[in-house]
Amino acid sequence: MTTEQSAALAATLAALRDALGDDGVRTGEEIGERSMTDYTRHEPTRPAALLLPRTTEQVARALAICNDARQSVVPQGGMTGLAGGAIARATDMALSLDRLSGVEEIDSASATMTVRAGTTLQTAQEAAAEAGFELTLDLGARGSCQIGGNLATNAGGNRVIQSGTAREQVLGLEAVLANGSVLSSMSKMVKNNTGYDLKQLFIGSEGTLGVITRAVLRLHPQRVSRHTALVALDSYDAAVNLLRRLSTRFGNDIGAFEIMWPDFFDFGVSLIAGARSPFSTAHPLYALIEHASFDATDDGERFASVLTEALETEVIRDAVIAQSVADARALWAIRECTAEFPSRLDPVNFDVSLPIGEIGRFVDHCRAALDAKWPGNRSYFFGHIGDSNLHLTVDGHSVPGVEHHAVYAFVYEMLGPLHGSVSAEHGIGLLKREFLPVSRSAEELAAMRAIKRALDPNGILNPGKLL
């Protein structure tokens, strides 16, 4: 850094301390490891400073100062992302939303929650439950991820089949533009047809167009009866058949339909207490299903009867139905073994979407291609097929000497002809930026860049991400 650059940075930091207070700006060793990387385990980098605003007004003042100084800013939430979208460079300032947290209001009449961006998803869920409602967005990282990050990445999660992605949970939004202007569209109304729906620009934009500070979220009646089953299947086509049967019978009461191929299932089983499968024999495919009803008297008999019919007609091979909350948690523990990936594997993660009818064939083709390219590779396939989302994790330890980038390029090349998406729910960030043209046309990318230039002409917000 030149003397001139050092002086400019010092002046910017001084202005930021005036705006945020001395405890609102950290530098050097004051910045903890949490602000240096995310779940991608990207090489940790300490940002030039960590900003910790407490209010929307402080966010606005900080961005205005940085914009005038042409100082880049990277918004950060819970740092649970899997695309590198919140990773700062040494020349960036990280803007943490940790202190901008809390549920401001729950409006029972409109069934909405007004919440600050730094609030963890679990805190918001618990506040909704205490008020007699349900916030249906749910992720495995619920205890750490933050509402602002959920919206900025348009997070999906386990219940998209029932309630949609994060985008579908938002009625109103407040965001701060790069120049410090505050766009506050905190509407509680479902119907609000007054021109451009500006909030949608920021949902899924990964902090490249503005910093989300508050939101009005939809709440739903609590589903008071939940029934969970793990079923074994002969094939992917059988899984689709079962999904359609369940959807026809129960409609929106099917809250989760999680598919696990044997590689993933066996890994999950190896981590649970006793490391013993709920089934006596191995099967080609497994589905974890949750039925959630509003009826407190629903004892699960209807759900069990549909599974019995599917067993009798050989749509499924076997089924285990949870008899208690503890049983359900034990079944979910197999599916949620992904939390162990970073510590046990060198994960190369894929989060793609395809038409539901193509997913099974894609898995077969992809597995065969990976085995031919890198014999002995360990790859784990799983997904939420009800919303067309397939996950694949390749263990980098099983392909020694192969760069992660080469694995990404190889798999995405197979995805292209099917016109699938390189990101179903994790965003683009750093890791998928160069592969975005697989899923977006040149015209779409040009429109995105035009929007970016209009809202952030100096390019200070999360540079190098997404576009």
Backbone torsions as a table, in degrees:
resi	resn	phi	psi	omega
1	MET	NA	131.5	-179.5
2	THR	-74.7	166.1	178.1
3	THR	-59.7	-39.8	179.8
4	GLU	-65.1	-41.3	179.2
5	GLN	-66.8	-39.3	178.4
6	SER	-62.5	-41.6	179.4
7	ALA	-65.6	-40.6	179.3
8	ALA	-64.3	-42.0	178.9
9	LEU	-64.2	-42.5	179.7
10	ALA	-61.3	-40.8	179.6
11	ALA	-66.3	-40.1	178.4
12	THR	-64.9	-43.0	179.2
13	LEU	-63.7	-38.3	179.1
14	ALA	-63.9	-43.0	178.8
15	ALA	-65.0	-38.2	179.5
16	LEU	-67.5	-37.9	177.2
17	ARG	-65.5	-36.5	175.7
18	ASP	-62.7	-36.9	-176.2
19	ALA	-80.6	-37.6	-172.3
20	LEU	-108.0	-10.7	-173.1
21	GLY	87.5	157.6	-177.2
22	ASP	-60.7	-33.1	-178.6
23	ASP	-81.0	-2.0	179.2
24	GLY	-96.9	1.2	179.4
25	VAL	-134.7	122.2	177.5
26	ARG	-119.5	145.5	178.2
27	THR	-137.3	164.1	174.5
28	GLY	54.8	-133.7	-175.8
29	GLU	-67.3	-11.9	176.8
30	GLU	-68.9	-19.7	-178.1
31	ILE	-86.2	119.1	-178.0
32	GLY	-76.7	167.7	-176.8
33	GLU	-62.8	-29.4	-177.4
34	ARG	-58.3	-29.1	-178.2
35	SER	-85.7	1.4	-172.4
36	MET	-99.5	-20.5	178.7
37	THR	-160.6	179.3	-179.3
38	ASP	-129.5	-159.7	-176.1
39	TYR	-68.7	-10.2	176.6
40	THR	-73.3	-12.7	-176.0
41	ARG	58.8	31.6	173.2
42	HIS	-59.8	148.7	-177.0
43	GLU	-51.2	121.8	-176.7
44	PRO	-61.7	137.0	177.8
45	THR	-134.9	129.9	178.0
46	ARG	-83.0	121.5	179.9
47	PRO	-68.9	166.1	-179.8
48	ALA	-62.2	-31.1	177.4
49	ALA	-162.1	158.6	174.1
50	LEU	-118.6	120.1	-179.8
51	LEU	-99.2	136.3	-175.5
52	LEU	-129.5	70.6	179.8
53	PRO	-69.7	152.4	179.9
54	ARG	-105.8	-17.1	-175.3
55	THR	-138.0	164.4	174.6
56	THR	-59.9	-39.3	-179.6
57	GLU	-61.3	-39.4	178.3
58	GLN	-69.2	-36.8	174.6
59	VAL	-59.4	-45.2	-179.4
60	ALA	-61.9	-44.4	179.9
61	ARG	-65.1	-40.2	179.6
62	ALA	-64.3	-44.2	-179.5
63	LEU	-67.8	-37.9	178.0
64	ALA	-61.2	-42.1	178.9
65	ILE	-63.9	-46.1	-178.7
66	CYS	-67.2	-37.2	179.1
67	ASN	-64.9	-43.0	178.4
68	ASP	-62.3	-33.0	-178.7
69	ALA	-90.5	1.1	-176.0
70	ARG	56.5	37.9	-178.5
71	GLN	-97.0	123.6	-178.5
72	SER	-70.5	145.2	-176.7
73	VAL	-133.3	133.9	178.2
74	VAL	-116.1	110.5	177.3
75	PRO	-66.7	140.3	179.5
76	GLN	-132.4	138.8	175.8
77	GLY	-113.1	-119.8	-177.6
78	GLY	-82.2	-4.6	178.9
79	MET	60.1	37.2	178.0
80	THR	-104.5	9.0	-176.0
81	GLY	-68.1	157.1	-178.6
82	LEU	-119.4	18.5	178.8
83	ALA	-128.4	3.9	178.6
84	GLY	76.6	19.2	-174.6
85	GLY	-71.6	-18.3	-177.3
86	ALA	-112.0	13.1	-178.7
87	ILE	-82.8	128.8	-179.9
88	ALA	-99.0	151.8	172.7
89	ARG	-89.5	170.8	-178.9
90	ALA	-64.4	-22.4	-179.4
91	THR	-94.0	-5.1	-178.5
92	ASP	-91.0	158.6	166.5
93	MET	-103.7	129.8	175.9
94	ALA	-88.0	134.7	179.2
95	LEU	-113.8	104.2	-177.8
96	SER	-87.3	139.3	176.9
97	LEU	-97.7	11.4	-175.4
98	ASP	-53.6	-41.4	-175.0
99	ARG	-84.0	-12.5	178.7
100	LEU	-93.9	70.9	-172.2
101	SER	-130.9	164.3	176.5
102	GLY	122.2	148.1	174.6
103	VAL	-88.0	119.9	-177.3
104	GLU	-81.5	-38.5	-173.8
105	GLU	-162.5	145.2	166.0
106	ILE	-120.9	118.3	-178.0
107	ASP	-99.9	105.9	-176.1
108	SER	-67.4	-33.1	-178.0
109	ALA	-65.5	-44.8	-178.6
110	SER	-93.1	-3.7	-177.8
111	ALA	53.8	56.4	-179.6
112	THR	-133.8	159.4	175.0
113	MET	-126.8	130.5	173.5
114	THR	-101.7	121.8	-170.0
115	VAL	-138.6	145.8	177.1
116	ARG	-82.7	155.0	-169.1
117	ALA	-65.0	-30.2	-176.5
118	GLY	-82.9	1.9	179.7
119	THR	-71.5	132.6	177.7
120	THR	-69.2	152.2	180.0
121	LEU	-59.6	-40.8	-179.1
122	GLN	-63.5	-40.1	177.5
123	THR	-60.8	-43.2	179.0
124	ALA	-65.8	-41.4	178.3
125	GLN	-60.5	-44.2	-177.5
126	GLU	-67.6	-37.2	177.5
127	ALA	-65.7	-40.0	177.7
128	ALA	-63.0	-44.5	-179.1
129	ALA	-63.0	-40.0	179.8
130	GLU	-62.8	-30.1	179.4
131	ALA	-88.5	2.8	177.3
132	GLY	90.9	14.6	-179.6
133	PHE	-120.2	-179.4	176.1
134	GLU	-133.6	129.4	168.9
135	LEU	-92.9	111.1	-165.3
136	THR	-79.9	-17.4	175.9
137	LEU	-61.9	130.4	-179.1
138	ASP	-148.9	129.9	179.4
139	LEU	-131.7	156.9	176.7
140	GLY	-61.6	-27.7	-178.7
141	ALA	-90.3	23.7	-172.0
142	ARG	-53.7	-32.0	-177.4
143	GLY	-75.8	-16.2	-177.3
144	SER	-118.2	-38.3	-176.6
145	CYS	-66.3	153.5	-176.0
146	GLN	-115.1	152.6	-177.7
147	ILE	-55.6	-43.8	-179.6
148	GLY	-58.9	-43.8	178.0
149	GLY	-68.7	-37.2	176.3
150	ASN	-57.7	-43.2	-178.3
151	LEU	-76.1	-39.3	-178.4
152	ALA	-63.6	-26.7	178.2
153	THR	-105.4	2.1	-175.9
154	ASN	49.7	56.9	-174.6
155	ALA	-58.9	152.1	179.6
156	GLY	-104.2	-92.5	177.3
157	GLY	101.8	-162.9	-169.1
158	ASN	-80.8	-18.9	-171.2
159	ARG	-118.6	23.9	179.7
160	VAL	-60.4	-34.8	179.9
161	ILE	-58.7	-27.6	-176.6
162	GLN	-97.0	-41.6	-169.2
163	SER	-126.3	-3.0	-179.8
164	GLY	88.0	176.7	-179.6
165	THR	-78.5	-178.4	179.3
166	ALA	-54.3	-37.0	-178.7
167	ARG	-54.2	-39.0	-177.2
168	GLU	-74.1	-9.2	-178.9
169	GLN	-93.6	-2.6	-170.7
170	VAL	-105.1	127.3	171.7
171	LEU	-103.2	-39.6	-178.5
172	GLY	-135.0	156.1	-176.7
173	LEU	-150.2	146.0	171.7
174	GLU	-122.2	132.9	179.8
175	ALA	-143.5	150.5	179.0
176	VAL	-107.6	127.6	178.5
177	LEU	-78.4	170.6	-176.9
178	ALA	-58.5	-33.4	-177.1
179	ASN	-86.2	4.3	179.2
180	GLY	94.8	-4.5	176.7
181	SER	-67.3	139.6	-179.9
182	VAL	-104.6	119.2	173.8
183	LEU	-98.2	109.1	-177.4
184	SER	-114.9	104.4	178.0
185	SER	-120.1	64.5	-172.8
186	MET	-86.3	58.6	-177.7
187	SER	-79.9	143.4	174.2
188	LYS	-104.5	7.4	-172.1
189	MET	-96.6	137.5	175.5
190	VAL	-70.7	-41.2	178.6
191	LYS	-100.2	116.3	179.2
192	ASN	-154.2	79.7	-170.1
193	ASN	-99.9	67.7	-174.0
194	THR	-119.9	60.5	176.9
195	GLY	88.1	-153.8	-175.6
196	TYR	-58.1	135.2	175.9
197	ASP	-87.0	85.4	-170.2
198	LEU	-62.8	-29.3	-177.7
199	LYS	-60.9	-30.3	-177.7
200	GLN	-67.4	-20.7	176.6
201	LEU	-64.1	-33.8	-173.4
202	PHE	-91.6	-25.7	178.6
203	ILE	-75.3	117.4	-177.4
204	GLY	89.9	1.3	-177.5
205	SER	-88.7	-3.1	174.1
206	GLU	57.5	36.9	176.0
207	GLY	71.6	15.4	-179.7
208	THR	-90.0	-14.0	-178.5
209	LEU	-113.6	-20.8	-178.7
210	GLY	177.7	168.9	179.6
211	VAL	-106.2	115.9	177.5
212	ILE	-68.9	130.0	-178.5
213	THR	-117.0	-32.1	178.4
214	ARG	-147.0	161.0	178.4
215	ALA	-150.8	152.4	169.1
216	VAL	-106.8	116.3	-175.3
217	LEU	-106.7	144.9	173.7
218	ARG	-70.3	140.5	170.4
219	LEU	-115.0	158.2	-177.3
220	HIS	-130.2	158.6	174.3
221	PRO	-59.1	148.6	179.9
222	GLN	-72.3	133.3	170.7
223	ARG	-86.0	113.0	-167.2
224	VAL	-92.7	-13.6	178.8
225	SER	-121.2	122.4	179.4
226	ARG	-124.7	134.3	179.9
227	HIS	-130.8	133.0	-173.6
228	THR	-123.1	139.3	177.9
229	ALA	-141.1	147.8	171.7
230	LEU	-114.3	124.2	-178.1
231	VAL	-121.1	152.9	177.6
232	ALA	-108.1	140.5	-174.3
233	LEU	-133.0	159.1	178.8
234	ASP	-80.9	-30.1	-170.7
235	SER	-160.1	169.0	176.3
236	TYR	-66.8	-38.7	178.7
237	ASP	-60.2	-35.8	177.0
238	ALA	-65.5	-35.8	178.2
239	ALA	-63.9	-43.2	178.6
240	VAL	-64.4	-41.1	177.5
241	ASN	-58.1	-46.4	-179.5
242	LEU	-64.7	-42.0	178.6
243	LEU	-58.6	-44.0	-179.5
244	ARG	-66.1	-38.3	177.4
245	ARG	-61.6	-47.3	-178.8
246	LEU	-64.7	-41.4	180.0
247	SER	-64.6	-39.2	178.7
248	THR	-65.5	-38.4	-176.5
249	ARG	-80.5	-39.6	-171.3
250	PHE	-117.4	-6.8	179.0
251	GLY	56.1	-128.1	-174.5
252	ASN	-76.4	2.1	178.9
253	ASP	-79.2	-9.0	174.1
254	ILE	-82.3	108.8	-173.6
255	GLY	-92.1	-22.1	179.7
256	ALA	-152.9	143.0	174.5
257	PHE	-145.0	87.8	-171.7
258	GLU	-100.9	124.3	-178.7
259	ILE	-100.7	137.6	178.4
260	MET	-132.8	121.8	172.6
261	TRP	-78.5	161.1	-171.6
262	PRO	-56.1	-35.4	-179.6
263	ASP	-59.1	-46.1	179.7
264	PHE	-70.5	-46.1	-177.4
265	PHE	-58.4	-45.8	-178.9
266	ASP	-64.2	-36.9	177.2
267	PHE	-64.1	-45.2	179.5
268	GLY	-62.0	-42.7	179.3
269	VAL	-62.0	-37.6	-177.7
270	SER	-63.1	-17.6	-176.3
271	LEU	-99.2	-13.8	-176.9
272	ILE	-83.5	164.7	-179.8
273	ALA	-57.6	126.0	-179.3
274	GLY	85.9	-16.1	178.4
275	ALA	47.5	44.5	-176.8
276	ARG	-124.2	131.2	-179.8
277	SER	-68.4	144.9	174.8
278	PRO	-65.3	-14.9	-179.4
279	PHE	-106.8	150.7	-178.6
280	SER	-78.9	-22.4	178.6
281	THR	-131.7	163.4	178.5
282	ALA	-80.9	155.2	-178.6
283	HIS	-137.1	161.3	-178.2
284	PRO	-70.1	-23.6	-174.7
285	LEU	-159.5	152.0	-179.6
286	TYR	-134.2	147.6	176.4
287	ALA	-132.0	130.3	174.0
288	LEU	-102.1	121.9	-170.7
289	ILE	-123.3	137.3	174.3
290	GLU	-121.7	126.4	173.6
291	HIS	-107.5	124.4	-176.1
292	ALA	-125.6	122.9	-173.3
293	SER	-119.7	153.1	174.3
294	PHE	-82.2	-11.8	-173.1
295	ASP	-87.3	113.5	-178.6
296	ALA	-66.5	-20.2	-179.4
297	THR	-90.0	-1.8	-179.8
298	ASP	-69.7	110.9	-176.6
299	ASP	-94.3	6.0	178.4
300	GLY	89.2	0.9	-177.4
301	GLU	-64.9	-40.3	179.1
302	ARG	-63.5	-42.5	178.9
303	PHE	-62.1	-45.3	-179.7
304	ALA	-64.2	-36.1	-178.2
305	SER	-66.9	-36.6	177.8
306	VAL	-66.0	-40.7	177.7
307	LEU	-66.8	-35.9	177.2
308	THR	-64.0	-42.7	176.6
309	GLU	-60.2	-42.6	179.9
310	ALA	-65.0	-33.6	177.6
311	LEU	-69.9	-42.7	-179.1
312	GLU	-66.6	-32.0	179.0
313	THR	-93.3	8.5	174.8
314	GLU	64.3	25.7	171.3
315	VAL	-72.5	-35.8	175.1
316	ILE	-121.4	157.6	-179.3
317	ARG	-90.7	-37.1	-175.8
318	ASP	-159.9	164.2	179.4
319	ALA	-151.7	144.1	173.0
320	VAL	-123.9	119.9	-178.8
321	ILE	-106.2	126.9	-179.9
322	ALA	-64.0	133.4	-179.9
323	GLN	-101.4	-3.8	-178.0
324	SER	-156.0	169.2	175.6
325	VAL	-61.3	-38.6	178.9
326	ALA	-62.7	-40.6	177.4
327	ASP	-62.1	-44.8	-179.6
328	ALA	-61.1	-43.4	179.3
329	ARG	-62.9	-37.2	179.1
330	ALA	-65.0	-38.9	177.5
331	LEU	-68.6	-42.1	178.9
332	TRP	-65.7	-28.4	180.0
333	ALA	-61.0	-32.2	177.1
334	ILE	-64.8	-46.8	-178.5
335	ARG	-67.7	-33.7	-174.8
336	GLU	-91.1	20.2	176.0
337	CYS	-65.8	-10.1	179.0
338	THR	-59.1	-23.4	177.3
339	ALA	-61.9	-22.3	-179.1
340	GLU	-90.7	-8.8	-177.7
341	PHE	-54.6	-49.0	-175.7
342	PRO	-61.2	-30.9	-176.5
343	SER	-90.2	-20.5	-175.4
344	ARG	-110.0	-19.0	-178.3
345	LEU	-125.3	172.3	165.0
346	ASP	-107.2	80.9	-164.0
347	PRO	-73.5	129.9	167.9
348	VAL	-108.1	101.6	-168.4
349	ASN	-95.2	136.5	173.8
350	PHE	-121.9	139.1	-178.3
351	ASP	-136.6	85.0	-171.3
352	VAL	-114.8	164.3	172.9
353	SER	-132.5	146.4	-178.6
354	LEU	-144.9	160.3	170.7
355	PRO	-53.9	138.3	-173.9
356	ILE	-53.6	-38.9	-178.5
357	GLY	-67.5	-16.4	-177.3
358	GLU	-96.5	-13.3	-170.0
359	ILE	-62.2	-45.7	-178.4
360	GLY	-60.2	-45.3	179.8
361	ARG	-66.2	-37.0	178.6
362	PHE	-63.6	-42.5	179.2
363	VAL	-60.6	-46.2	180.0
364	ASP	-60.9	-45.3	-179.5
365	HIS	-65.6	-43.9	-177.5
366	CYS	-66.0	-42.9	179.9
367	ARG	-62.4	-44.9	-179.5
368	ALA	-63.5	-40.2	-179.4
369	ALA	-67.2	-41.4	177.8
370	LEU	-63.4	-41.8	-179.9
371	ASP	-65.8	-36.2	178.7
372	ALA	-71.8	-37.5	-177.6
373	LYS	-76.1	-44.8	-176.9
374	TRP	-133.5	79.0	-179.9
375	PRO	-53.7	137.1	179.6
376	GLY	88.0	1.3	178.1
377	ASN	-64.3	150.0	174.5
378	ARG	-108.7	115.3	-176.8
379	SER	-128.8	142.8	-173.4
380	TYR	-124.7	120.4	-177.6
381	PHE	-110.1	134.1	178.9
382	PHE	-163.4	169.2	179.3
383	GLY	172.5	174.4	177.5
384	HIS	-106.4	81.3	-167.8
385	ILE	-70.0	-18.8	178.2
386	GLY	-62.2	-23.8	176.1
387	ASP	-116.3	23.0	172.2
388	SER	67.6	24.7	-175.3
389	ASN	-105.7	121.7	177.1
390	LEU	-115.3	134.3	174.1
391	HIS	-111.1	144.2	174.6
392	LEU	-139.2	132.3	173.2
393	THR	-125.1	123.1	174.7
394	VAL	-100.6	130.4	178.1
395	ASP	-79.7	111.8	-178.9
396	GLY	-59.2	-25.9	177.7
397	HIS	-63.7	-25.2	-176.3
398	SER	-88.5	-4.0	175.1
399	VAL	-127.4	64.4	-174.9
400	PRO	-58.4	138.9	179.1
401	GLY	83.2	-3.3	-178.9
402	VAL	-99.3	125.1	178.0
403	GLU	-68.6	145.2	177.2
404	HIS	-55.4	-37.8	-178.3
405	HIS	-58.2	-37.9	-179.5
406	ALA	-66.2	-35.3	178.0
407	VAL	-69.3	-43.6	176.7
408	TYR	-56.7	-50.6	-176.3
409	ALA	-60.9	-39.3	-177.1
410	PHE	-65.3	-46.2	-178.0
411	VAL	-71.5	-44.0	-177.9
412	TYR	-64.9	-28.0	176.7
413	GLU	-63.5	-34.6	177.5
414	MET	-73.5	-27.8	-177.8
415	LEU	-74.5	-33.7	-173.5
416	GLY	-51.8	-51.1	-177.4
417	PRO	-61.1	-20.9	-179.4
418	LEU	-91.5	0.3	179.3
419	HIS	56.4	38.5	177.3
420	GLY	-84.6	-179.8	179.9
421	SER	-106.5	135.9	178.4
422	VAL	-75.2	-11.0	176.9
423	SER	-144.0	114.4	177.5
424	ALA	-87.4	-37.8	-174.3
425	GLU	-149.4	-7.1	-175.3
426	HIS	-97.8	-9.1	-179.1
427	GLY	89.8	-176.9	-176.6
428	ILE	-102.9	-50.8	176.9
429	GLY	54.4	-137.6	176.5
430	LEU	-87.5	-39.5	-166.6
431	LEU	-70.2	-28.9	-174.1
432	LYS	-113.0	5.9	-174.0
433	ARG	-56.1	-46.9	-176.1
434	GLU	-72.0	-16.6	-179.1
435	PHE	-96.8	0.1	-179.7
436	LEU	-56.3	-35.9	177.9
437	PRO	-62.3	-14.5	174.4
438	VAL	-62.8	-32.5	-174.2
439	SER	-112.8	-12.7	-177.6
440	ARG	-126.8	138.2	-179.2
441	SER	-75.1	165.2	177.8
442	ALA	-60.0	-36.3	-179.8
443	GLU	-68.2	-39.7	177.8
444	GLU	-64.9	-42.8	179.7
445	LEU	-64.5	-37.6	178.2
446	ALA	-64.2	-40.5	178.5
447	ALA	-65.0	-40.5	177.6
448	MET	-60.9	-43.9	-179.5
449	ARG	-65.0	-35.6	178.3
450	ALA	-65.1	-40.5	177.3
451	ILE	-64.7	-41.8	178.6
452	LYS	-59.9	-45.5	-179.9
453	ARG	-63.9	-35.6	-177.9
454	ALA	-69.4	-39.5	-175.2
455	LEU	-93.5	-22.7	-178.0
456	ASP	-140.0	66.9	-172.7
457	PRO	-60.7	-27.0	179.7
458	ASN	-91.2	-1.7	174.7
459	GLY	63.5	36.6	-176.2
460	ILE	-87.8	-19.5	-172.1
461	LEU	-87.9	114.6	175.2
462	ASN	46.4	54.8	-176.8
463	PRO	-63.1	145.3	178.5
464	GLY	83.0	-1.1	178.7
465	LYS	-103.0	149.2	174.9
466	LEU	68.0	-61.4	-178.4
467	LEU	-109.6	NA	NA
